[in-house]
Amino acid sequence: MTNNYVLLNGKLSRDIEVTKNDKGNSFVKFCLICTRDGINSYSDYINCIAFGEIANAICRKGEKDTAYHIEGNIRTNSYEKNGKKNYSTNVVVESFRLLDA
């Protein structure tokens, strides 16, 4: 059991496509819009990334506004761009399912 576990329900913010890295491995980056319930409801835009067969499967129905249930873990990363260190946080998708519209 891991302490780093995320469950999200939301809709894709845009159409998505599978990309291949230099080694030929499939991945997809996408943003999931998750609306919070309550009187002053608002939406969180959660950056997600999926790899391999999961990436290919998500893209089969990867149109904007498609609703998904996502399970995964939070992963932080750092990279250099223009001589400056940048940080990112993504949910790495371990499993998913389509939600009814």
Secondary structure, DSSP 4 states (H G I P E B T S, - for coil): --S--EEEEEEESS----EE-TT--EEEEEEEEEEPPSTT--EEEEEEEEEHHHHHHHHTT--TT-EEEEEEEEEEEEEEETTEEEEEEEEEEEEEEEPP-
